[in-house]
Amino acid sequence: MVLNTVVPRLRLVSLGLATLVALAVAAPTTMAIEPQATDTPVAASRISTADPLNGGYLIANMHGMLFHPDINDISEDLAYARWLGAGVVRVFATDSNGTHTWNGSQVGTRIANIAPMLRAAHLRLIVALVNNHQDVPGDLSTDAGWMDNYMQLLLPFYTGNWRGAYHQFVHDLISTVQWYNAQDVIFAWELGNELHTPVQPDALISFITQDAADVRGLDPITPILPGTMGANHVEPGNHNSPIARWLYCDAPVDAYTLHAYDWVSRQRPGDMPIDWDLDNILSQPCPNGRALPVIVEELGTSRALAGMYTADAEQDRLAQEQRQIEFVRHFPQVVGFGVWNAESPRLVDRTFIDTRRGLTSYGSLPPQGGGSCYDPTPDPVPGARCQLEQLLRGERFVRVAASNQWTASPLVQSSDSLVGSVDPVYDGDADASSLTLTGWIADSSATDGTGVDELDVYVGTDPAATSGPLTSARMGLKRDDVAANVGNPDWVDSGFAINLPLDSMTPGANLLTLAAHTPDGGMYLSTLAVVVPNLGAVPARPVLTRSVPVAVATPPPPFRLEVESPQPGQQVSRSYVVEVLAPTADRVDVFIEPDRDQGGKLVGSASATPGAPPPSTFRVTLNLPLDGHTLYVHASSSVTGQQALVTVPVMVH
């Protein structure tokens, strides 16, 4: 997603890093690849079916976490992710906020530096190797530019230029992580964040095919994610995109990824109609038998949503969050989802706070992510953010995709006559002591009734290795829908219900075996998993003591902001120095349309020197794209909390 910041940004001090010698990687010849289904066997997903998200179901998106200047802020972010119950943290390798230009070796070294912290927290990383909204250092000027009101990677990057700076960046990053033996903290390499080629959709196929081959040549073990966000993103307007279908069935990747914000219904799908993917792209089995796990990497809401809720109606927003979560949980292929901008409320560096979307856009206005149960700061008490956190922490995520596959136990003759499945579980009481599972089961060879008289549930994968069933199902429940769908009235009583005691579940992914018994003594087995979030504790805050009485606060002086140069309508060059008069400010940020909180691009910043009086005039060097633009000049004071905005239209030549 496009990122916003609202508070002073600290410039990252570059690390002293050892430069690794780059290996020579031959670039394969570019070729056109048609998206088509095939019966040719493809590699199975490298993501575990038993535990596809490192012991959890939740991904904590912390796009700028690697770039925090102080390692203590990274430690704080990891503690918050563990407290939420996440198993995976998703980060970007390029900084779309525009102030850090680390090369691949530097990013890889930062990952290696924090690897012990990740291991201690039992967390792993999804690393998006490039952000669609920020190219890697050294990319050609034609590789990124203005498209659809955002800075994005452009077609030349995907059709060949990726073999330059991006190729070297990826190679250096992965090689550095391997050099330091830190690849165990990597859950997946993601080719990029929100990659797409809308003006030539099929260009994405050759890029993913060849780039994935390069990554796989460097690291043959770690899963690869495509970083795409849905059918409408890769092929706009096509509900049944063959390119999306290729990604699901044939692409050399290990999961199908989706992103969605403000999804209300199939008639109002927000910024990405992921129902196209869930209803259409994934609805039919792949001819080659592959069935990738589906990860909704980003799922969230905007601060305000027209016709649904206003910025101050956070309870209505919370209801929208819950509707979206319930929607994606209806689909058995979905193994988990991610919460956007899951930054800890205790961070010192607030550079990567998104005030428009995600957890950091909750709280009192102006939004700073307040009201968390973890720490309500800057709000005085927990609020709607706390309620969303409690919802996420209390989820019991049930994975039922494998429950429609039944195999005969070793003691009976093999048969494929048993059919049925467990229904998706998409809601539940976080404080409940048990979880109710429903489904249906029948023996298609039975001549009378359903042909199944008992269904037991065992912990683990081998019923014979247990002391007995954990619980048994209530059988013979009405399933008119099943009888109607299969056209067999005898199956109207094929339903079952299981009351699963949650006190028998341990934190993490609990694999359960279903054992169905037939009247002739046959036993057939299937599996499902119940994920209980592994919740960390809130670390203690450092105790601060004061040696002098606290002075009574006085009203801050008037906050003055004036742009001395350029003047409105003035022609300026692409590299231009803006002069800003702001005597009581300590930071100035300049964005171009559609401004900071609507996803505009940061084009320049200037800060006062720490320990020195703020300058009366700030000189901000800008790098601007050609054409007419509006400069949004934001000045702020970290001392008084005051902010001001001035807009200046200019023509860039």
For each residue, the residues with C-beta under 8 A, 3 or more apart:
1: 194 259 261 298 340 354 357
2: 96 133 150 599
3: 63 64 96 97 133 352 354 599
4: 353 354 355 356 596 597 598 599 600
5: 9 97 350 351 352 353 354 355 589 596 602
6: 350 353 355 366 367 368 596 597
7: 350 351 353 368 636 638
8: 350 586 587 607 636 638
9: 5 97 99 349 350 351 587 589 605 607
10: 69 349 351
11: 69 99 607
12: 67 68 69 99 100
13: 69
14: 102 106
15: 106 109 110 113
16:
17: 105 106 109
18: 105 109
19: 105
20: 105 172 175 176 179
21:
22: 168 171 172 175
23: 171 175
24:
25: 167 171 214 217 218
26:
27: 163 167
28: 210 213
29:
30: 159 160 206 210
31: 206
32: 202 206
33: 202 205 206 209
34: 202 205
35: 202 205 242 243 245 246 250
36: 242 246 250
37: 245 246 249 250 286 287 288
38: 42 249 250 287 288
39: 287 288
40: 288
41: 288 289
42: 38 249 250 252 288 290
43: 46 252
44: 290
45: 49 223 254 255 290 292 293
46: 43 221 222 223 224 254
47: 52 188 223 254 255 293
48: 51 52
49: 45 52 293 402
50: 509 511 529
51: 48 54 55 508 509 529
52: 47 48 49 255 293 335 336 399
53: 56 57 58 59 87 88 187 295 335 336 531
54: 51 87 88 122 123 124 187
55: 51 87 122 507 508 509 531 534
56: 53 85 86 87 88 336 508 509 531 533 534
57: 53 87 335 336 337 395 397 531 533
58: 53 84 85 86 87 88 336 337 338 339 392 395 533
59: 53 86 87 88 89 90 126 295 297 336 337 338 339
60: 80 81 84 86 88 89 90 338 339 342
61: 89 90 297 298 338 339 340 341 342 358
62: 65 77 81 89 90 91 341 342 343 352
63: 3 90 91 92 96 128 131 193 341 352
64: 3 67 68 91 92 95 97 351 352
65: 62 68 74 77 89 91 343 352
66: 74 91 92 93 107 110 111 114
67: 12 64 95 100 102 110 351 352
68: 12 64 65 71 73 74 77 347 349 351
69: 10 11 12 13 73 349
70: 73 74 348 349
71: 68 74 75 113 114
72: 75 76 348
73: 68 69 70 76 77 344 347 348 349
74: 65 66 68 70 71 77 78 114 117
75: 71 72 78 79 117
76: 72 73 79 80 344 346 347 539
77: 62 65 68 73 74 80 81 89 343 344 347
78: 74 75 81 82 89 114 117 118 121 123
79: 75 76 82 83 121 344 536 538 539
80: 60 76 77 83 84 342 343 344 345 346 374
81: 60 62 77 78 84 86 89 121 123 342
82: 78 79 85 86 121 122 123 534 535 536
83: 79 80 374 393 535 536 537 538
84: 58 60 80 81 339 342 389 392 393 533 535
85: 56 58 82 392 393 395 533 534 535 536
86: 56 58 59 60 81 82 89 123 342
87: 53 54 55 56 57 58 59 122 123 124 534
88: 53 54 56 58 59 60 123 124 125 126 187
89: 59 60 61 62 65 77 78 81 86 118 123 124 125 126
90: 59 60 61 62 63 125 126 128 190 297 338
91: 62 63 64 65 66 125 126 127 128
92: 63 64 66 95 96 127 128 130 131 134 193
93: 66 104 107 127 128 129 130 131 136 169 173
94: 130 131 134 135 136
95: 64 67 92 98 99 100 101 102 131 134
96: 2 3 63 92 131 133 134 151
97: 3 5 9 64 100 351 352 602
98: 95 134 601 602 603 605
99: 9 11 12 95 351 602 605
100: 12 67 95 97
101: 95 137
102: 14 67 95 106 107 110 137
103: 106 107 137 169 172
104: 93 107 108 136 168 169 170 171 172 173 174 176
105: 17 18 19 20 108 109 172 173 176
106: 14 15 17 102 103 109 110
107: 66 93 102 103 104 110 111 173 176
108: 104 105 111 112 172 173 174 175 176 177 179 180
109: 15 17 18 105 106 112 113 176 180
110: 15 66 67 102 106 107 113 114
111: 66 107 108 114 115 125 127 173 176 177 182 185 186
112: 108 109 115 176 177 179 180 182
113: 15 71 109 110
114: 66 71 74 78 110 111 117 118
115: 111 112 118 119 180 182 184 185
116: 119 120
117: 74 75 78 114 120 121
118: 78 89 114 115 121 123 124 125 185
119: 115 116 122 184 185
120: 116 117
121: 78 79 81 82 117 118 536
122: 54 55 82 87 119 534
123: 54 78 81 82 86 87 88 89 118 185
124: 54 87 88 89 118 184 185 186 187
125: 88 89 90 91 111 118 185 186 187
126: 59 88 89 90 91 187 188 190 225 297
127: 91 92 93 111 173 186 188 189 190
128: 63 90 91 92 93 131 190 191 192 193 227
129: 93 166 169 170 173 189 190 191 192 215
130: 92 93 94 134 135 136 153 166 169 170 191 192 193
131: 63 92 93 94 95 96 128 134 192 193 194
132: 152 153 192 193 194 195 196
133: 2 3 96 150 151 152 193 194 601
134: 92 94 95 96 98 130 131 144 151
135: 94 130 139 143 144 153 157 165 166
136: 93 94 104 130 139 165 166 169
137: 101 102 103 165 169
138: 164 165 168 169
139: 135 136 143 144 157 161 164 165 166
140: 143 156 161 164 165
141: 144 145
142: 145 154 156 157 161
143: 135 139 140 153 154 156 157 161 162
144: 134 135 139 141 151 152 153 154 157
145: 141 142 151 152 154 625
146: 149 150 151 152 625 627
147: 150 152 154 198
148: 152 198
149: 146 593 594 599
150: 2 133 146 147 599 601
151: 96 133 134 144 145 146 601 625
152: 132 133 144 145 146 147 148
153: 130 132 135 143 144 157 158 192 195
154: 142 143 144 145 147 157
155: 158 159 197 199 200 203
156: 140 142 143 159 160 161
157: 135 139 142 143 144 153 154 161 162 166
158: 153 155 162 195 197 203 204 207
159: 30 155 156 200 203 206 207
160: 30 156 163
161: 139 140 142 143 156 157 164 166
162: 143 157 158 166 167 207 211
163: 27 160 166 167
164: 138 139 140 161 167 168
165: 135 136 137 138 139 140 168 169
166: 129 130 135 136 139 157 161 162 163 169 170
167: 25 27 162 163 164 170 171 214
168: 22 104 138 164 165 171 172
169: 93 103 104 129 130 136 137 138 165 166 172 173
170: 104 129 130 166 167 173 174 211 214 215 218
171: 22 23 25 104 167 168 174 175 214 218
172: 20 22 103 104 105 108 168 169 175 176
173: 93 104 105 107 108 111 127 129 169 170 176 177
174: 104 108 170 171 177 178 189 215 218 219
175: 20 22 23 108 171 172 178 179 218
176: 20 104 105 107 108 109 111 112 172 173 179 180
177: 108 111 112 173 174 180 182 183 186
178: 174 175 181 182 183 218 219
179: 20 108 112 175 176
180: 108 109 112 115 176 177
181: 178 184
182: 111 112 115 177 178 185 186
183: 177 178 186 219 221 222
184: 115 119 124 181
185: 111 115 118 119 123 124 125 182
186: 111 124 125 127 177 182 183 189 222
187: 53 54 88 124 125 126 222 223
188: 47 126 127 222 223 224 225 254 255
189: 127 129 174 186 215 219 222 223 224 225
190: 90 126 127 128 129 193 224 225 226 227 257
191: 128 129 130 195 207 208 211 212 215 224 225 226 227 253
192: 128 129 130 131 132 153 195 227
193: 63 92 128 130 131 132 133 190 227
194: 1 131 132 133 227 228 229 233 259
195: 132 153 158 191 192 204 207 208 226 227 228
196: 132 201 204 228 229 233 234
197: 155 158 200 201 202 203 204 207 234
198: 147 148 201 233 235 236
199: 155
200: 155 159 197 203
201: 196 197 198 204 234 235 236 241 243
202: 32 33 34 35 197 205 206 243
203: 155 158 159 197 200 206 207
204: 158 195 196 197 201 207 208 228 234 243
205: 33 34 35 202 208 209 243 246 251
206: 30 31 32 33 159 202 203 209 210
207: 158 159 162 191 195 197 203 204 210 211
208: 191 195 204 205 211 212 226 247 251 252 253
209: 33 205 206 212 213 251 252
210: 28 30 206 207 213 214
211: 162 170 191 207 208 214 215
212: 191 208 209 215 216 224 251 252 253
213: 28 209 210 216 217 252
214: 25 167 170 171 210 211 217 218
215: 129 170 174 189 191 211 212 218 219 224
216: 212 213 219 220 224 252
217: 25 213 214 220
218: 25 170 171 174 175 178 214 215
219: 174 178 183 189 215 216 222
220: 216 217
221: 46 183
222: 46 183 186 187 188 189 219
223: 45 46 47 187 188 189 254 255
224: 46 188 189 190 191 212 215 216 252 253 254
225: 126 188 189 190 191 253 254 255 257 295 297
226: 190 191 195 208 247 251 253 256 257
227: 128 190 191 192 193 194 195 257
228: 194 195 196 204 233 234 244 247 257
229: 194 196 233 257 258 259 260 272 297 298
230: 233 234 244 258 259 260 272 273 274 276 277
231: 234 235 238 239 240 241 243 244 273 276 277 280 281
232: 235 236 237 238 241 272 273 276
233: 194 196 198 228 229 230 236 259 272
234: 196 197 201 204 228 230 231 241 243 244 247
235: 198 201 231 232 238 241 242 243 244
236: 198 201 232 233
237: 232
238: 231 232 235 241 242 244
239: 231 276 280
240: 231 245 276 280 281
241: 201 231 232 234 235 238 244 245 276 281
242: 35 36 235 238 245 246
243: 35 201 202 204 205 231 234 235 246 247
244: 228 230 231 234 235 238 241 247 248 276 277 281
245: 35 37 240 241 242 248 249 281
246: 35 36 37 205 242 243 249 250 251
247: 208 226 228 234 243 244 250 251 253 256
248: 244 245 251 256 281 282 286 290 292
249: 37 38 42 245 246 286 287 288 290
250: 35 36 37 38 42 246 247 286 288 290
251: 205 208 209 212 226 246 247 248
252: 42 43 208 209 212 213 216 224
253: 191 208 212 224 225 226 247 256 292
254: 45 46 47 188 223 224 225 292 293
255: 45 47 52 188 223 225 292 293 294 295 335
256: 226 247 248 253 277 281 282 292 293 294 295 333
257: 190 225 226 227 228 229 294 295 296 297
258: 229 230 272 274 277 278 294 295 296 297
259: 1 194 229 230 233 272 274 296 297 298 299
260: 229 230 263 269 270 271 272 274 296 298 299 324 328
261: 1 270 271 272 298 299 300 301 302 340 357
262: 270 271 301 302 305 308 320
263: 260 268 269 270 272 273 274 275 324 327
264: 267 268 269 270 305 308 320 323
265: 268 269
266: 269 273 275 279
267: 264
268: 263 264 265
269: 260 263 264 265 266 272 273 274 275
270: 260 261 262 263 264 273
271: 260 261 262
272: 229 230 232 233 258 259 260 261 263 269
273: 230 231 232 263 266 269 270 276
274: 230 258 259 260 263 269 277 278 296 328
275: 263 266 269 278 279 327
276: 230 231 232 239 240 241 244 273 279 280 281
277: 230 231 244 256 258 274 280 281 282 294
278: 258 274 275 281 282 283 294 328 331 333 334
279: 266 275 276 283
280: 231 239 240 276 277 283
281: 231 240 241 244 245 248 256 276 277 278
282: 248 256 277 278 294 331 333
283: 278 279 280
284:
285: 289 291
286: 37 248 249 250 289 290 291
287: 37 38 39 249
288: 37 38 39 40 41 42 249 250
289: 41 285 286
290: 42 44 45 248 249 250 286
291: 285 286 333 401
292: 45 248 253 254 255 256 333
293: 45 47 49 52 254 255 256 333 335
294: 255 256 257 258 277 278 282 331 333 334 335
295: 53 59 225 255 256 257 258 334 335 336 337 338
296: 257 258 259 260 274 299 328 334 336 337 338
297: 59 61 90 126 225 229 257 258 259 337 338
298: 1 61 229 259 260 261 338 340
299: 259 260 261 296 324 325 328 337 338 339 340
300: 261 321 324 339 340 341 357 358
301: 261 262 305 317 320 321 324 357
302: 261 262 305 356 357 361
303: 311 317 355 356 357 361 367
304: 309 310 311
305: 262 264 301 302 308 309 317 320
306:
307:
308: 262 264 305 316 320
309: 304 305 313 314 316 317 320
310: 304 313
311: 303 304 365 367
312: 365
313: 309 310 316 317
314: 309 317 318 362 383 384
315: 318 319 384
316: 308 309 313 319 320
317: 301 303 305 309 313 314 320 321 384
318: 314 315 321 322 384 387 388
319: 315 316 322 323
320: 262 264 301 305 308 309 316 317 323 324
321: 300 301 317 318 324 325 388 391
322: 318 319 325 326 391
323: 264 319 320 326 327
324: 260 263 299 300 301 320 321 327 328
325: 299 321 322 328 329 337 391 395 426
326: 322 323 329 330 426 427
327: 263 275 323 324 330 426
328: 260 274 278 296 299 324 325 331 334 337
329: 325 326 334 397 424 425 426 427
330: 326 327 424 426
331: 278 282 294 328 334 424
332: 399 400 401 403 421 424
333: 256 278 282 291 292 293 294 401
334: 278 294 295 296 328 329 331 337
335: 52 53 57 255 293 294 295 399 401
336: 52 53 56 57 58 59 295 296 397 531
337: 57 58 59 295 296 297 299 325 328 334
338: 58 59 60 61 90 295 296 297 298 299
339: 58 59 60 61 84 299 300 342 358 359 392
340: 1 61 261 298 299 300 354 357 358 359
341: 61 62 63 300 352 353 354 357 358 359 360 361 369
342: 60 61 62 80 81 84 86 339 358 359
343: 62 65 77 80 347 352 353 359 360 369
344: 73 76 77 79 80 347 374 375
345: 80 369 370 372 374 375 376 377 378
346: 76 80 374 375 377 541
347: 68 73 76 77 343 344 350
348: 70 72 73
349: 9 10 68 69 70 73 352
350: 5 6 7 8 9 347 353 368
351: 5 7 9 10 64 67 68 97 99
352: 3 5 62 63 64 65 67 97 341 343 349
353: 4 5 6 7 341 343 350 360 368 369
354: 1 3 4 5 340 341 357 358 360 361
355: 4 5 6 303 360 361 366 367 368 597
356: 4 302 303 361 597 598 599
357: 1 261 300 301 302 303 340 341 354 361
358: 61 300 339 340 341 342 354 361
359: 339 340 341 342 343 362 369 372 385 388 389
360: 341 343 353 354 355 367 368 369
361: 302 303 341 354 355 356 357 358 367 369
362: 314 359 367 369 370 371 372 383 384 385 388
363: 367 368 369 370 371 378 379 383 385
364: 367 368 370 371 378 379 383
365: 311 312
366: 6 355 643
367: 6 303 311 355 360 361 362 363 364 370
368: 6 7 350 353 355 360 363 364 378
369: 341 343 345 353 359 360 361 362 363 372 385
370: 345 362 363 364 367 376 377 378 379 383 385
371: 362 363 364 376 379 381 382 383 384 385 386
372: 345 359 362 369 375 376 377 382 385 386 389
373: 376 382 385 386 389 390
374: 80 83 344 345 346 389 538
375: 344 345 346 372 538 541
376: 345 370 371 372 373 379 380 381 382 383 386
377: 345 346 370 372
378: 345 363 364 368 370
379: 363 364 370 371 376 382 383
380: 376
381: 371 376
382: 371 372 373 376 379 385 386
383: 314 362 363 364 370 371 376 379 386 387
384: 314 315 317 318 362 371 387 388
385: 359 362 363 369 370 371 372 373 382 388 389
386: 371 372 373 376 382 383 389 390
387: 318 383 384 390 391
388: 318 321 359 362 384 385 391 392
389: 84 359 372 373 374 385 386 392 393
390: 373 386 387 393 394 430
391: 321 322 325 387 388 394 395 430
392: 58 84 85 339 388 389 395 533
393: 83 84 85 389 390 430 533 535
394: 390 391 430 431 533
395: 57 58 85 325 391 392 428 430 531 533
396: 425 428 430 435 502 505 530 531 532
397: 57 329 336 530 531
398: 422 424 425 435 437 528 529 530 531
399: 52 332 335 402 509 528 529 530 531
400: 332 403 421 422 423 424 425 439 528
401: 291 332 333 335 404
402: 49 399 405 526 527 528
403: 332 400 420 421 422 439 514 526 527 528
404: 401 419 420 421 526
405: 402 526
406: 416 418 419 420 516 524 525 526
407: 414 524 525 526
408: 412 413 414 415 522 523 524 525
409: 412 515 522 523 524 525
410:
411: 523
412: 408 409 415 521 522 523 524
413: 408
414: 407 408
415: 408 412 418 445 522 524
416: 406
417: 443 444 445 451
418: 406 415 441 442 443 444 452 516 518 524
419: 404 406 441 442 443 444
420: 403 404 406 439 440 441 442 452 494 516
421: 332 400 403 404 439 440
422: 398 400 403 437 438 439 514 528
423: 400 437 438 439
424: 329 330 331 332 398 400
425: 329 396 398 400 428 435 437
426: 325 326 327 329 330
427: 326 329
428: 395 396 425 432 435
429: 432
430: 390 391 393 394 395 396
431: 394
432: 428 429 435 502
433: 501 502 503
434: 499 500 501 502
435: 396 398 425 428 432 499 500 502 530
436: 497 498 499 500
437: 398 422 423 425 497 498 500 528
438: 422 423 477 495 496 497 498
439: 400 403 420 421 422 423 495 496 498
440: 420 421 479 482 491 494 495 496
441: 418 419 420 450 452 455 494 496 516
442: 418 419 420 446 450 451 452 482 488 491 494
443: 417 418 419 446 450 451 452 518
444: 417 418 419 451
445: 415 417 451
446: 442 443 449 450 451 452 490 518
447:
448: 451 490
449: 446 490 493
450: 441 442 443 446 490 491 493 494
451: 417 442 443 444 445 446 448 518 519
452: 418 420 441 442 443 446 455 475 494 516 517 518
453: 475 517 518 519
454: 472 473 475 516 517
455: 441 452 472 473 475 496 498 514 515 516 517
456: 463 469 471 472 473 514 515 517
457: 469 470 471 472 473 498 500 512 513 514 515
458: 462 463 466 469 470 512 513 515
459: 466 470 504 510 511 512 513
460: 465 466 511 512 513
461: 511 513 527
462: 458 465 466 513
463: 456 458 466 469 513 515 525
464:
465: 460 462
466: 458 459 460 462 463 469
467:
468:
469: 456 457 458 463 466 472 515
470: 457 458 459 500 501 504 512
471: 456 457 498 499 500 501
472: 454 455 456 457 469 498
473: 454 455 456 457 496 497 498
474: 477 496 497 498 499
475: 452 453 454 455 496
476: 493 495 496
477: 438 474 493 495 496 497
478: 492 493 495
479: 440 482 483 491 492 493 494 495
480: 483 484 492
481: 484 485
482: 440 442 479 485 486 491 492 494 495
483: 479 480 486 487 488 489 490 491 492 494
484: 480 481 487
485: 481 482
486: 482 483 491
487: 483 484
488: 442 483 491
489: 483 492
490: 446 448 449 450 483 493
491: 440 442 450 479 482 483 486 488 494
492: 478 479 480 482 483 489
493: 449 450 476 477 478 479 490
494: 420 440 441 442 450 452 479 482 483 491
495: 438 439 440 476 477 478 479 482
496: 438 439 440 441 455 473 474 475 476 477
497: 436 437 438 473 474 477
498: 436 437 438 439 455 457 471 472 473 474
499: 434 435 436 471 474
500: 434 435 436 437 457 470 471 504 505 512 530
501: 433 434 470 471 504 505
502: 396 432 433 434 435 505 532
503: 433
504: 459 470 500 501
505: 396 500 501 502 510 530 532
506: 510 532
507: 55 532 533 534 535
508: 51 55 56 531 532 534
509: 50 51 55 56 399 529 530 531
510: 459 505 506 529 530 531 532
511: 50 459 460 461 527 528 529
512: 457 458 459 460 470 500 527 528 529 530
513: 457 458 459 460 461 462 463 525 526 527
514: 403 422 455 456 457 525 526 527 528
515: 409 455 456 457 458 463 469 523 524 525
516: 406 418 420 441 452 454 455 523 524 525 526
517: 452 453 454 455 456 521 522 523
518: 418 443 446 451 452 453 521 522 523 524
519: 451 453
520:
521: 412 517 518
522: 408 409 412 415 517 518
523: 408 409 411 412 515 516 517 518
524: 406 407 408 409 412 415 418 515 516 518
525: 406 407 408 409 463 513 514 515 516
526: 402 403 404 405 406 407 513 514 516
527: 402 403 461 511 512 513 514
528: 398 399 400 402 403 422 437 511 512 514
529: 50 51 398 399 509 510 511 512
530: 396 397 398 399 435 500 505 509 510 512
531: 53 55 56 57 336 395 396 397 398 399 508 509 510
532: 396 502 505 506 507 508 510
533: 56 57 58 84 85 392 393 394 395 507
534: 55 56 82 85 87 122 507 508
535: 82 83 84 85 393 507
536: 79 82 83 85 121
537: 83
538: 79 83 374 375
539: 76 79
540:
541: 346 375
542:
543:
544:
545:
546: 549 550
547:
548:
549: 546
550: 546
551:
552:
553:
554:
555:
556: 559 584 637 640 641 642
557: 584
558:
559: 556 584 585 635 637 640 642 643 644
560: 581 582 583 584 644
561: 580 581 582 585 633 635 644 645 646
562: 580 581 582 646
563: 566 578 579 580 581 631 633 646 648
564: 579 580 581 617
565: 570 577 578 579
566: 563 570 572 576 578 631 648 650
567: 570 648
568: 648 649 650
569: 649 650 651
570: 565 566 567 650 651
571: 650 651 652 653
572: 566 576 624 650 651 652 653
573: 576 652 653
574: 623 624 625 626 652
575: 621 622 623 624
576: 566 572 573 621 622 624 652
577: 565 619 620 621 622
578: 563 565 566 590 604 619 620 622 631 633
579: 563 564 565 617 618 619 620
580: 561 562 563 564 588 606 617 618 619 620 633 635
581: 560 561 562 563 564 616 617
582: 560 561 562 585 588 614 616 617 618 635 644
583: 560 614 616
584: 556 557 559 560 614 637 640 642
585: 559 561 582 588 608 614 618 635 636 637 642 644
586: 8 607 608 614 636 637 638 639
587: 8 9 605 606 607 608 635 636 637 638
588: 580 582 585 605 606 607 618 620 633 634 635 636
589: 5 9 596 602 604 605 633 634 636
590: 578 602 603 604 605 620 622 631 632 633 634
591: 595 596 600 601 602 603 631 632 634
592: 600 601 603 624 625 629 630 631 632
593: 149 600 629 630 632
594: 149 598 599 600
595: 591 598 600 630 632
596: 4 5 6 589 591 600 602 632 634
597: 4 6 355 356
598: 4 356 594 595
599: 2 3 4 149 150 356 594
600: 4 591 592 593 594 595 596 632
601: 98 133 150 151 591 592
602: 5 97 98 99 589 590 591 596 605
603: 98 590 591 592 622 623 624 631
604: 578 589 590 620 621 622 623
605: 9 98 99 587 588 589 590 602 620
606: 580 587 588 618 619 620 621
607: 8 9 11 586 587 588
608: 585 586 587 612 613 614 615
609: 612
610:
611:
612: 608 609
613: 608
614: 582 583 584 585 586 608 637
615: 608 618
616: 581 582 583
617: 564 579 580 581 582
618: 579 580 582 585 588 606 615 635
619: 577 578 579 580 606
620: 577 578 579 580 588 590 604 605 606
621: 575 576 577 604 606
622: 575 576 577 578 590 603 604 631
623: 574 575 603 604
624: 572 574 575 576 592 603 629 650 652
625: 145 146 151 574 592 629 652
626: 574 652 653
627: 146 651 652
628: 649 650 651 652
629: 592 593 624 625 649 650 651 652
630: 592 593 595 647 648 649 650
631: 563 566 578 590 591 592 603 622 647 648 649 650
632: 590 591 592 593 595 596 600 645 647
633: 561 563 578 580 588 589 590 645 646 647 648
634: 588 589 590 591 596 643 644 645
635: 559 561 580 582 585 587 588 618 643 644 645
636: 7 8 585 586 587 588 589 642 643 644
637: 556 559 584 585 586 587 614 640 641 642 643
638: 7 8 586 587 641
639: 586
640: 556 559 584 637
641: 556 637 638
642: 556 559 584 585 636 637
643: 366 559 634 635 636 637
644: 559 560 561 582 585 634 635 636
645: 561 632 633 634 635
646: 561 562 563 633
647: 630 631 632 633
648: 563 566 567 568 630 631 633
649: 568 569 628 629 630 631
650: 566 568 569 570 571 572 624 628 629 630 631
651: 569 570 571 572 627 628 629
652: 571 572 573 574 576 624 625 626 627 628 629
653: 571 572 573 626
